[in-house]
């Protein structure tokens, strides 16, 4: 099969395209998925670069679990496709069904422990081998394969945030980084849930966000964040200098859930503004099994409509990742193996 194979930590020069890579052999309890689309994510870049660091050494070249990845590795955390082969013990009716694949190949309780594209080969190839448990049927979905491939990581992470923060219909919720992958996913999922969304975004991407039926838009660098009226919850994927002011945008008893630090991981704030107002800060990484099942149902019903900015053939993965790094787009970039 054709596969984009990462040979070590570092830049995109560590990725090689192979047309003769061994097609996975299906074992008991496993399925083979023909990959129709695989979206790009920050985690694909950071895992290749080994950019996660450790508590003792922030500059350590390691994956998200604090150790180097095993190579060679087929990356690609987001997989949409069609089941083409099942192993013994697997329901044969899976054959021919369109699916999205849970990126968590193994859970530790409710938390992802091993991730495809990191500890296990992922979707940057024509075929992907996974367990039956990871399959989620999206038959009848109005979404294209490229749109379905946008769901697992960005929308799974966003849905995990919303569920952990217990965002409910009728609540007012501020979303930072609203034009990014997870931010836009959170906006769409909150609207689908019946929440009123205040989207914090950049001026260059304001018009796109305005098309998402948000209640308000706050433009970073123009609109003072302190001018935002209090909200029930904040969904933050940015961190940085606005983290403290965001806590003060919460009503008494409000919740801030965070899953990113693209503006910086060190976030000073006045802790008195937290405990004197009964507010909560919640950390969230990816999703639980129940979150992902809920997400697949939303995707199958068309409850969200991921925006695909561009698609690339698999051999153009280096160009796709270079475009990803420029951040000159809104939505997701998707590879079509």
N, C-alpha and C positions, 0 to 999 in steps of 0.2 A: 504494500500500500504506500501511498505518498504520505509523508509525515514531516512536520517541522520539529527537528530534534535539537534540544538544548544540551550542549556538551559541557557547560561549566558556568560558574558565576561570572558575571561581567556584562559587557555591552552586547548589542545585537549581533556582533560578529561571532558570538558563541552559538548562534542558531544556524543549523544546516538543513537544507531541504533534501530529503532522501525519497526516491521513487521506489526503492526496493526494501523498505523497512518491513520487518516481519509482521504480518497481520496477526492479531492476538488469537490464541486458541481458547475456545470457550470450555470452561470447566463446570462442574456441578454447581448449581445455584447462580450461575452467571449468564449474562446476555451480551450479545454483540450488537452495537448500535452503529448504523451507518450515519455518520455525522453530516447533517445538512447545513448547520451553521454553528459557529463558535464565536462568541463576542469577546472583545478585549476588555481587560480590567486592570486597574492599578496593581492588583496582586500578582498578575502575570509579569509585569515589569519588575516590581520589587523583589519577587522571588528569583527571577533571573539575575538581578543585580546583587542579590543577597543583602538587601538594604534594610532589613528589619532591626538589626542590632540586638543587644541584650541589655539587661539592667546594669550589668557590670561594665559593659563596653558598648556604648551606643553606636560605635563605628564598626563593630564586628560584622563580618560578611557571613550572614546566616539567613535562613528562611524564617517564616513566621513562628516556628516552634523553637527558635534559638539555636539551631544547629544547621550546618550546611546541607543542601539538598544532595540526594544521590543522583549521579549522572551516568549515562545519558538519561534525559527525561523529556517526554512529550508534555509540554505545558498546555494550558487552556482549561480554565476552571468552569467555563460556561458551555454546556453542550445541549443542543437540540438535534433530534434526528429521528430515525426510524429503526425499529428492532428488525434485524435480519437473521438472527440465529439465537437459539436458546439452548442452555445446557440441561443436563439431567436434573430433574426435580423442579424445573421451572415451568409454569403454565404456558403451554404452547400457543395459547390465544394472543400472547404478546406479539407474535410474529406479524410484521406489517403495520403495527400501530405507531403513530407519531408520539414522541415522548420528549420530556425534558428530564435531565439527569440531576439528581441531588448532588451538589459538589462535595458533600460530606460523605466520604467513603466509609468512615467509621465515626461513631459518636462515643463520647465519654459521658454517659448519662444523657442530658439534653443538649450537650455542647459538642460542636464539631471537633474531632480529634485528628483525623487524617483527611487531607483535601486532594481532590484530583487536580493534576497539573503541578502538584507540589510533592506530596509523599507518594503519589500514584499517578501513572500516566493519564493525561487529560485529552482534550478535544481538538488540539491542533493537528489533526490527522483525518484520514478518510474513515477510519473506524475507531470506536472506543469500546473498551471492555469494562463492564461494571457489574455490580450485583443486582439481582432482581429487586431488592429493597430500594435501590436508588431510582428506580423507574417511576415516572408519574405520567399517566396517560393524559394527552391534551387533544384527543380526537374531537373533531368538530369545532376547534378553535378558529375564530376569524383571523387570528394573527398569522403572519407569514413566518416561515422558519427563522428568518433573521430576527424578527421581533421576539419570537419565543426564546431565542438564544440570549436575549437581553435579560430575561427574567431571573435565572438562578442566583447570581451573586448580588447584583445591584438591587433588584426587587426583593430578593430573599433577605438581604441585610436590612433594607428599609422596613420590610414587614416585621422582622424581628424587633426593630427599634420601636415601631408603633405598638406592638403587642406588649413589650416589656414596659413601656410607658403608659399602657392602658388608655391610649387615645380612643375617645368614644365619639359617636355621632353628636353633632351640635357643638363640639368644643372648638375653641380658637387655638390654632397651632402655628407657631413660627417655624419655618424650614430654612436653614442656611444652605448655601451652595446649591440653590434650587435648580441650576441649569446643569449640574453634574449628574453622573450616573445614579448614585444613591439618592441625591437630593431630588432629582426629577421623579425618581421612582416613589419617594416618600410623598411628594406633592400629589401624584396621580392616585396612590393608594389611599391617602387621606380624603381626597375628594370622593373617591369611590365609597369610602366609609361614611361620608356625610359630615365631614369636618369643614370648618372655615379656615382657609390656609392663607397665611402671610408669607410670601416668598421673598427671601433675601437673596439678591443676585447682582450681577454686574450690569452696567449700562448697555454694553454691547449685546447682551442676551435678553434684555428686558422684553423685546417684542415677542420672542418665542415663548417666554413664560406667560405673557399676557394672554396667549391663546389657550392656556390650560385651565381656564375658569377659576383662577385663584381669586380670593376676596380682595387682597391687597398685594402690592409690590413695594419693597423697600430696596433702593439701589445702593449697593456698597460703594463708598467713596463720595456719595452725593447726599443721601438721606441719613441723618444722624440716627443711629440705632436707638437712642434714648427717646426718640419721637414715636416709636412703635407703642401702641396701647397694650396694656398687659394681656397675657395669653394664659391658657390653661397648661400648655406644654410647649417645649422647644425641641425640635429634632435637629441636632447639630452634627455636621460632618466636616466642620472647618477648624474649630479650635482657635488658637491664636489670641490676639488682643481683644476680640469681641466676646470671648467666652464669659468673662466677668459681667460685662454689661447685659449679656443675654439672661443671666440669672436674675437680674433686676427687672427683666421684662416679664417675669412670671408673677401670676397672682399668688396670694398666700396659699400654700399647699401645692403649688405647681410643680411640674416635673420637667427636668431637662435630661434628655437621653442623647448620648454621644457615641459616635462610631467612626470618628476620623479626626485627623489633625493636619490637614493640608496647609493651614496657615501657621502651624507651629504647635508642638506638643507641650510646651511650658506655658501654663495659663494662670497668671496671678489673678486672684479675686479676693474680695473681703468675705471671709467665712461667716461673718456675722450676718451678712445678707442672705445666707443660706439657712442657718438654724433659727434665727429670730423670726423668719417668715414661714417656717415649716416646709421648706422646699426640699426637693430631692434631686440628686444627680445619679443617673443610671448609666452604667457602661454596657455596651452591647456589641457583640461580634457575630456576624452572620445570623443564623436562624436555628430553630429547633426542628425536629421532625414534623411536629404539628404545624409549625409556621409554613414549612415547605409544602405540605399537603394542601394547606389553605391557599397558598400562592398558586399551585397548579390548577386548583379549581377556579381561581380568579382569571388565570390565563386562558383556561378552556372556555370560559364564558365571555371573554373579551372585556372584562371589567376594567382593564387598563390597556393603553395603546402605546407601547414603547416607541420612541422616536429613533429611527435608524439614520444616522448622519451619512454613513457611507459603507459600502461593502468592498471587500478585496478578495481575490483568489488566494488560496493558501500560500503559494510560492511568493506572494508579495507581503509576507508577514513583516519583514523589516520596514517596508514603507508604511505599513499600517501602524506599527508601533512608533515610528518616527512622527507620524501625524498625530497619534495619540498624545505624544509628549508635547506637541505644540498647543494643544487645548484650544484650537481655533474652530471648534465645532460645538454644536449642541446635540445631545443624544448619545448614541452608541456607535462605535465602529465594530464591524462584524466581518469575520473571515468565512468564506464559503468553500469548504474543502471539496 
